[in-house]
Amino acid sequence: MSQIRMAISLVLLILLTSSCALWQGSGKVVATVGEKQITRGDVLSMMEGMKRRLDLESSKLFQEALKQLIAQELLYREAVKRGIEISDEEISGQLDLLRREFLSWGSFADLLKKNDMDNQSMSDHMRRELMIARLLDEEVVAKTAIGETELVKRPQEVHQRYIFRRIFPGAPKTRRQEAWDKMKDALKKLKAGEDFSQVAQEYSQSGLAKFGGDAGFVTLNPYSKTSRALFELKEGHVSEIIETRWGLYIFQAQEIRPEMMQAYAELSPKLQRIVLQQRIQERLDEFVEELRHQADVEMAS
């Protein structure tokens, strides 16, 4: 079983717990792939599932969700065209795995009901996803390899420190103001030249506070507001206060390792995984683009 096949249950978990009522066909048609219509309702449903992973403004999130729905349909149509089949035994095995995963989440049946699904619609949805996964095995994973001596682009890394104050959704104004006041005090001390580690230990509510907010080296996540803000900083500089759905952050770019070419075998295991994931994503994008050129895809005006 490939990396993608092994991860499929987790992907389905994300979809199921966020928004599983896909392809309901409600609202204005925004795109068509062959005879398949993608509606605004489909895109909004997909957006709900993506909000937890992608920190983008609504218009960009809408376009990303639409792009993913088109890609899913193109991949599914190609899987059908190639005669890829998934046995009932495979579906049953994956359903059993999901049920075990959901033991700590409550009743699996109640969760299906909450998302307007039943066992049959879940099985149909899973069959579609596994067909796509098998296609990706053949056309993406199997065709993506990196030799140990191959020179690859090592991504830029930033040694990150941060201060965090939690603001729960729906928190009263007094709590919000208290968090802002604490962060303003922390930022004032940082701008006055106080040590970031000491200020983090005093003000941060993160589990890393006792370590001075030290999160180690990280790579850019272009879909994260906080990551983008961190990578805009110059070495040694601190950010302004950044508000997210989870709370408030102040970042410091303690050290910056620039992007450079390096042999794949010389990278750390973490960077090897990142480079491999990037290579897989590039191949996936190429494959979807090939399918798009062969298909009848129309965007609504």
Buried (B, 14 or more C-beta within 10 A) or exposed (E): EBEBBEEBBEEBBEBBBBBBBBBEEEEEBBBBBEEBBBBBBBBBBBBBBBBEEBBBEEEEBBEBBBBBBBBBBBBBBBBEEEEBEBEEEBBEEBBEBBEEBBEEEEEBEEBBEEBEBEEEBBBEBBBBBBBBBBBBBEBBBEEBEBEEEEEBEBBBBBBBBBBBBEBEEEBEEEEBEBBBEBBEEBBEBBEEEEEBBEBBBBBBEBEBBEBBBBBEBBBBBEBBBBBBBBBEBEEEEBBEBBBBEEBBBBBBBBEBBEEEEBEBEEBEEEBBEBBBEBBBEEBBEEBBEEBBEEBEBEEEE
